[in-house]
Amino acid sequence: MRVGTSGWTYAEWRGSFYPPGLPQRRELEHLADRLGTVELNASFYALQRPGNYPSWARRTPPGFCFSVKGWRAVTHERRLVGAREALAAFFGSGVLELGEGLGPVLWQLPPSLRFDADVLDRFCALLPRTTTEAAALAATPLPTAPERPLRHALEVRHRSHEDPRLGEVLRAHGVALVTADTGGRWPLLLERTADFSYVRLHGSPELYVSGYDDAALDDWAARVRAEAAGGREVFVYFDNTMAARAPFDALALAQRLEG
């Protein structure tokens, strides 16, 4: 059971979660000393410089895990269609340099993208299942670390995805369907389609702002324990980042799970 936040570089966290005077370059280390994972979202907005990924890996302790948000060119520009070149560029940008710290890759769909079973099936078939496959897709040398499996998760945001065929497609490819709490703005889907679970808590009722009270955290802790009891590894990320609630909610949930 891994609990973390979506990103770590936020001005609102400075002086509250991050102590006054902490250099910005040390913020990742501060978070990684307190939580076991983080969702790396800079990779969604742009391909990263080659040195970024190994730098992030070096600054975190053994066992720390990065989930990596897939590049928006794949999901928002190509909209999953004809995305092979964009996928290759994404995996060739240094993602594999995270080595043992590489967790699932998150593919977040735009709210306007409707469900299309055939498009989704073709996209999922393109996704590399191992680091070796990813390196081959990107036509880049495989890092010296041993081959590892690659896992993928999909977050949907259009109501048309409330379709039984969605689970069928994802299950056929072993892609996890994200459970996303958005206060009702987007679908809350609980179907399990892979051997791991991926949860994103965006804030409720106000998206990206609202925190989770004790009762809500108790409820999510019970859900996460139930998932883990079924043999799944569970990744939970708080995305209510705008009012600095995410790191404190993540710590509170992690403490409940440890207990």
Secondary structure, 3 states (H helix, E strand, C coil): CEEEEECCCCHHHECCCECCCCCHHHHHHHHHCCCCEEEECHHHHCCCCCCHHHHHHHCCCCCCEEEEECCHHHHHHCCCCCCHHHHHHHHCCCHHHHHHHEEEEEEECCCCCCCCHHHHHHHHHHCCCEHHHHHHHHCCCCCCCCCCECCEEEECCCHHHCCHHHHHHHHHHCCEECEEECCCCCCCCCCCCCCEEEEEECCCCCCCCCCCCHHHHHHHHHHHHHHHHCCCEEEEEECCCCCCCHHHHHHHHHHHHHC
